[in-house]
C-alpha cells in the first residue's frame, strides 16, 4: 500500500513540475511591444471609373462595353431587365 501512495505522490510531483514549466514557457514567449500599432490600410483607395475599365459615359445596353461594365456592378443592384439583357447578350451569344 505504501508503494501506491508513493506512486501517487510522485505523479502529483511530476504534474506540478510540468505545470510550472508550462507557466515559465508562457512568460518567456511574451514579446514586449516597442512600437505603437500601425494602420494596415486594408481598404483600397478609390479608383476612377476609367481606370477600372468602366467608361465614364453609360454604354449602349447590350453592347460589349455594357457587358464589361455590368461585370463590375454589384449583382444586388441589377434590375430584372438588366439581368435578362445580360443573360441574352453577354452569356448566350450565338
DAFEN-V306360 format. One record per helix or strand. SS is the DSSP state (h for helix, s for strand). FROM is the first residue (numbers start at 1). TO is the last residue. If there is no record, write none. Layout:
# DAFEN-V306360
ss->(SS	SS)
from->(FROM	FROM)
to->(TO	TO)
This chain:
# DAFEN-V306360
ss->(h	h	h	h	h)
from->(2	49	64	75	80)
to->(28	52	72	77	91)
